[in-house]
Structures are given as structure tokens and as C-alpha cells.
């Protein structure tokens, strides 16, 4: 770790926004990311909301050269249970000398305020490196940079089920209906990043069958065998 830099954990969803946040942080001289924090459904062993297998997120962390701090949560999970689990994580961060927690949030004020409120008693400083960026331009820059991601989940009330399993690329962005945020910041869709400038190697993956559950359509992303 570089001297005089903020030892930072990054809240890691496994998606493109988290990946881009790491890309931005790695270009800063005042911050060093030393871990990725991910919440995982304890029973299904998948990332909450995104539906990505924990084994794939571990493969991501390995390809990024960073340790993964997996936080198991029950399903269903009450807000009280979630906050108790995260308090334990923040305590561990402080014990390990971490001073900052970074988030890939873009523009939802209530989410930012919640994170700031939760961290305030811990002494940890929240960072929002990509906050306020224009999401249309940002989405195009992600694709142009070589960041590759697959759409793992769509909210079928906002986006057609056929978008699940598609690549996050210019064609995908061109096809998005009016009113859908290009980065899916309002939960319209979620992604899994598997290649790009921050990865030491691309992850061979394939988007399998689609499954509909509770108004969401998930594409079962799994490792692809390499001959």
C-alpha cells in the first residue's frame, strides 16, 4: 500500500458500477482499496438482489487481486438484521485499520443519507467516487473503456424480460426504453462485471436460463468451461 493513503474497503455488488468505482479509485493517489464487501443470501449463496453466485464473486475478487469480505444474510432479512450484520463488518474494518468505505452510488439521495447515517457512529468515512456523474455518458464510457458485464436481473415492471442475460454494451443501451436509467440506478436492472481494465484476467462466464421470481427476471450466470 502506498504511504499516506486512505485504507479503504469498497462496497461491492459484483456489477458494473462497483467495477467502475474501483477503476476510479485505483487512479487516485490518496486512496488504496484493500478489500471488497459483499452481502450474500445465506441460504442460496448468491449476492443479494443481483442473484450472482458467491463463487463467481470470489472469482471476481481473485481476478482483481483483492480479498472478499462476504456478509451472510438470512432470507428474508429484516432491516434490523441487516444493520446488525453490517455493524459487525464495520467493527472488523476498524480493527483492521480501514478508515474509509467507498460506495458506487450515483444519484439516489436517500441511499446516500442512509449510508452516511449508518457509518457516522463508527468513525469510518464514506466515499462516493462516482456520485453525480451523468449516467448516460457514464454508461457509454464504461463500454468504451472495455468494461464487460452481463445483465443478471431485470425488474420486469420496468424492463422486458428479454433484457436479462444480455451484454451491457452499446446495443443494450440503444435498446433501453425511455425512462430507464442507462446505469439502472433505480433498480431497473443489475449486472455482473467479468472483464475490463481493472481485471487481471477475464472471467469465462455464460448467461444461462431465465428464472422469474417476485416480479424480477434473473439470468443464471455461471462459469463457462474453457477447453
C-alpha positions in Angstrom: 0.0 0.0 0.0 1.2 3.5 -0.8 2.2 5.7 2.1 -0.2 8.3 3.4 -3.3 6.9 1.6 -6.7 6.1 3.0 -7.1 2.4 3.6 -10.5 1.6 2.0 -13.0 -1.1 1.6 -15.3 -0.9 -1.4 -19.0 -1.9 -1.1 -19.1 -4.5 -3.9 -22.3 -5.6 -5.6 -20.4 -7.5 -8.4 -21.8 -5.1 -11.0 -20.5 -2.5 -13.4 -21.0 0.5 -11.1 -18.9 -1.2 -8.4 -16.3 -2.1 -11.0 -16.2 1.4 -12.4 -15.9 2.8 -8.8 -12.9 0.6 -8.3 -11.4 1.8 -11.6 -11.8 5.4 -10.5 -10.3 4.7 -7.0 -7.3 3.0 -8.4 -6.4 6.2 -10.3 -6.4 8.2 -7.1 -3.2 8.7 -5.2 -5.0 9.3 -1.9 -6.9 6.1 -1.6 -5.9 2.4 -1.6 -8.6 -0.2 -1.9 -7.7 -3.2 0.3 -11.0 -5.2 0.3 -14.4 -5.8 -1.2 -17.5 -6.1 0.9 -20.5 -8.1 -0.4 -23.7 -9.1 1.1 -24.8 -12.7 0.3 -28.0 -14.6 0.8 -27.0 -17.2 3.4 -29.2 -20.0 2.1 -28.8 -19.5 -1.7 -25.2 -18.4 -1.5 -25.9 -15.6 -4.0 -25.4 -11.9 -4.0 -28.4 -10.1 -2.6 -30.5 -8.5 -5.4 -28.1 -9.3 -8.2 -28.6 -13.1 -7.9 -25.0 -13.8 -8.7 -23.4 -17.0 -7.3 -20.9 -16.3 -4.4 -18.3 -18.5 -6.2 -18.4 -16.1 -9.1 -17.9 -13.1 -6.9 -15.0 -14.8 -5.3 -13.6 -15.4 -8.8 -14.0 -11.7 -9.4 -12.1 -10.8 -6.3 -9.3 -13.1 -7.2 -9.1 -11.6 -10.7 -9.0 -8.1 -9.0 -6.3 -9.2 -6.6 -8.4 -8.2 -3.6 -9.8 -10.1 -0.6 -13.6 -10.6 -0.4 -15.4 -9.9 2.8 -18.7 -11.8 2.3 -21.5 -10.9 4.7 -24.1 -13.7 5.0 -27.7 -12.5 5.5 -30.9 -14.5 6.1 -33.7 -14.6 3.6 -35.9 -12.8 4.3 -33.8 -10.2 6.1 -35.2 -7.5 8.2 -33.6 -4.1 8.3 -32.6 -4.7 11.9 -30.8 -8.0 11.0 -29.1 -6.2 8.1 -27.9 -3.4 10.2 -26.6 -5.7 12.9 -24.6 -7.7 10.4 -23.1 -4.5 8.9 -22.2 -3.2 12.4 -20.0 -6.3 12.8 -18.4 -5.7 9.4 -17.7 -2.0 10.2 -16.2 -3.1 13.6 -13.9 -5.5 11.7 -12.9 -2.8 9.3 -11.8 -0.6 12.2 -9.9 -3.4 13.8 -8.0 -3.9 10.5 -7.1 -0.3 10.2 -9.5 0.6 7.5 -10.5 4.3 7.6 -12.9 4.7 4.6 -15.8 2.8 2.9 -16.5 3.5 -0.7 -19.8 3.2 -2.5 -20.7 3.2 -6.2 -23.9 5.1 -5.7 -24.8 7.6 -8.4 -27.7 9.9 -7.5 -30.2 8.5 -5.0 -30.1 10.9 -2.1 -31.9 8.7 0.3 -29.5 5.9 -0.2 -26.5 8.2 0.3 -28.0 9.7 3.5 -28.7 6.2 4.9 -25.1 5.1 4.3 -23.7 8.3 5.9 -26.0 7.8 8.9 -25.0 4.2 9.4 -21.3 4.9 9.2 -21.4 8.1 11.4 -21.0 6.3 14.8 -18.3 4.0 13.5 -15.7 6.7 12.7 -15.4 5.3 9.2 -15.5 7.9 6.4 -17.9 7.2 3.5 -16.6 7.9 -0.1 -18.8 8.3 -3.2 -16.3 8.5 -6.0 -18.8 8.4 -8.9 -21.6 10.4 -7.3 -23.4 12.9 -9.5 -21.9 11.7 -12.9 -24.3 11.8 -15.8 -25.4 8.2 -16.1 -25.9 8.3 -19.9 -22.4 9.5 -20.6 -21.0 7.2 -17.8 -22.7 4.1 -19.2 -21.1 4.8 -22.7 -17.7 5.4 -21.1 -17.9 2.1 -19.3 -18.5 0.3 -22.5 -15.8 2.2 -24.4 -13.2 1.5 -21.7 -13.5 -2.2 -22.3 -15.5 -3.0 -19.2 -17.6 -6.0 -19.9 -20.7 -7.0 -18.0 -23.8 -9.2 -18.4 -27.3 -8.3 -17.2 -28.1 -10.7 -14.4 -31.5 -9.3 -13.3 -34.2 -7.0 -14.6 -37.3 -5.6 -12.8 -40.0 -6.9 -15.2 -42.3 -4.0 -14.2 -39.8 -1.6 -15.8 -37.9 -3.6 -18.4 -38.8 -6.5 -20.7 -37.6 -9.9 -19.5 -35.6 -10.3 -22.7 -33.0 -7.9 -21.4 -31.9 -10.4 -18.8 -28.8 -12.2 -19.9 -27.8 -9.6 -22.5 -24.4 -8.0 -22.6 -24.1 -4.5 -21.2 -22.9 -2.8 -24.4 -23.8 -0.1 -26.8 -26.6 -2.2 -28.4 -28.1 -2.8 -25.0 -28.0 1.0 -24.2 -29.6 1.8 -27.6 -32.5 -0.5 -26.9 -33.4 0.7 -23.4 -36.9 2.2 -23.3 -37.3 5.9 -22.5 -37.4 6.5 -18.7 -35.0 3.6 -17.8 -31.8 4.9 -16.4 -28.8 3.8 -18.5 -27.0 2.6 -15.4 -30.1 1.1 -13.9 -29.6 3.2 -10.8 -33.3 3.0 -9.8 -33.1 -0.8 -9.8 -34.3 -1.4 -13.4 -31.5 -3.9 -14.0 -28.4 -5.3 -12.4 -25.2 -6.6 -13.9 -22.1 -8.8 -13.3 -18.8 -7.4 -14.4 -16.4 -10.1 -15.8 -13.7 -8.3 -17.8 -12.1 -4.9 -18.3 -9.3 -2.6 -17.4 -9.3 -3.4 -13.6 -9.2 -7.2 -14.1 -6.0 -9.2 -14.2 -7.9 -11.7 -16.4 -11.3 -12.1 -17.9 -13.7 -14.5 -16.3 -15.2 -17.1 -18.6 -18.9 -17.0 -18.0 -22.2 -17.8 -19.7 -25.7 -16.5 -19.0 -28.0 -19.5 -18.6 -31.7 -19.9 -18.3 -34.0 -17.1 -17.1 -36.0 -17.5 -13.9 -38.8 -15.2 -12.8 -39.3 -14.6 -9.1 -41.2 -11.9 -7.2 -41.5 -9.6 -10.3 -37.8 -9.9 -11.2 -36.3 -11.9 -14.0 -32.8 -13.4 -13.3 -30.4 -14.8 -15.8 -28.4 -17.6 -14.2 -24.8 -16.6 -14.8 -22.4 -19.4 -14.3 -18.8 -20.3 -15.2 -18.1 -21.4 -18.7 -15.8 -24.4 -19.2 -12.7 -23.5 -21.1 -11.3 -26.2 -23.3 
